[in-house]
Amino acid sequence: MIVIINGQERDLPALAAGATLDNLIEVLALKGDRVAVEHNGAIVRRPEWPGTPVASGDRLEIVHFVGGGSL
């Protein structure tokens, strides 16, 4: 499956037809509690990921949250 992630085309053969956002996050080896996902222009809340299908050609923006140091 080919999707656009953060503006770059990615071929993800591990994603089969019927894949969901949950599957995508797993294939990308991301920690689900540390990312936010926009799917085709709409922000998708984490509880909705298992029911949100991903299809070839979809556009996703994935933002990673990172911790910082101290002042």
Contact map, one row per residue, 1 for C-alpha under 8 A:
11100000001111111000000000000000000000000000000000000011000000000000000
11110000111110000000000000000000000000000000000000000001110000000000000
11111000111100000000000000000000000000000000000000000011111100000000000
01111111110000000000000000000000000000000000000000000000111100000000000
00111111110000000000000000000000000000000000000000000000001111000000000
00011111000000000000000000000000000000000000000000000000001111000000000
00011111100000000000000000000000000000000000000000000000001110000000000
00011111110000000000000000000000000000000000000000000000000000000000000
01111011111000000000000000000000000000000000000000000000000000000000000
01111001111100000000000000000000000000000000000000000000000000000000000
11100000111110000000000000000000000000000000000000000000000000000000000
11100000011111100000000000000000000000000000000000000000000000000000000
11000000001111110000000000000000000000000000000000000000000000000000000
10000000000111110000000000100000000000000000000000000000000000000000000
10000000000111111010001100100000000000000000000000000000000000000000000
10000000000011111110000000000000000000000000000000000000000000000000000
10000000000000111110000000000000000000000000000000000010000000000000000
00000000000000011111000000000000000000000000000000001110000000000000000
00000000000000111111101100000000000000000000000000001110000000000000000
00000000000000000111111100000000000000000000000011111100000000000000000
00000000000000000011111110000000000000000000000011111100000000000000000
00000000000000000001111111000000000000000000000011000000000000000000000
00000000000000100011111111100000000000000000000001000000000000000000000
00000000000000100011111111110000000000000000000000000100000000000000000
00000000000000000000111111111111000000000000000000000000000000000000000
00000000000000000000011111111110000000000000000000000000000000000000000
00000000000001100000001111111100000000000000000000000000000000000000000
00000000000000000000000111111100000000000000000000000000000000000000000
00000000000000000000000011111110000000000000000000000000000000000000000
00000000000000000000000011111111011000000000000000000000000000000000000
00000000000000000000000011001111111000000000000000000000000000000000000
00000000000000000000000010000111111000000000010000000000000000000000000
00000000000000000000000000000011111000000000000000000000000000000000000
00000000000000000000000000000111111100000000000000000000000000011100000
00000000000000000000000000000111111110000000000000000000000001111000000
00000000000000000000000000000000011111000011110000000000000001110000000
00000000000000000000000000000000001111100011100000000000000111100000000
00000000000000000000000000000000000111111111000000000000000111000000000
00000000000000000000000000000000000011111111000000000000011110000000000
00000000000000000000000000000000000001111100000000000000011100000000000
00000000000000000000000000000000000001111110000000000000001100000000000
00000000000000000000000000000000000001111111000000000000000000000000000
00000000000000000000000000000000000111101111100000000000000000000000000
00000000000000000000000000000000000111100111110110000000000000000000000
00000000000000000000000000000000000110000011111110000000000000000000000
00000000000000000000000000000001000100000001111110000000000000000000000
00000000000000000000000000000000000000000000111111000000000000000000000
00000000000000000000000000000000000000000001111111110000000000000000000
00000000000000000001110000000000000000000001111111110000000000000000000
00000000000000000001111000000000000000000000001111111000000000000000000
00000000000000000001100000000000000000000000000111111000000000000000000
00000000000000000001100000000000000000000000000111111100000000000000000
00000000000000000111100000000000000000000000000001111110000000000000000
00000000000000000111100100000000000000000000000000011111010000000000000
10100000000000001110000000000000000000000000000000001111110000000000000
11100000000000000000000000000000000000000000000000000111110000000000000
01110000000000000000000000000000000000000000000000000011111000000000000
01110000000000000000000000000000000000110000000000000111111100000000000
00111110000000000000000000000000000000111000000000000000111110000000000
00111110000000000000000000000000000011111000000000000000011111000000000
00001110000000000000000000000000000011100000000000000000001111100000000
00001100000000000000000000000000001111000000000000000000000111110000000
00000000000000000000000000000000001110000000000000000000000011111000000
00000000000000000000000000000000011100000000000000000000000001111100000
00000000000000000000000000000000011000000000000000000000000000111110000
00000000000000000000000000000000010000000000000000000000000000011111000
00000000000000000000000000000000000000000000000000000000000000001111100
00000000000000000000000000000000000000000000000000000000000000000111110
00000000000000000000000000000000000000000000000000000000000000000011111
00000000000000000000000000000000000000000000000000000000000000000001111
00000000000000000000000000000000000000000000000000000000000000000000111
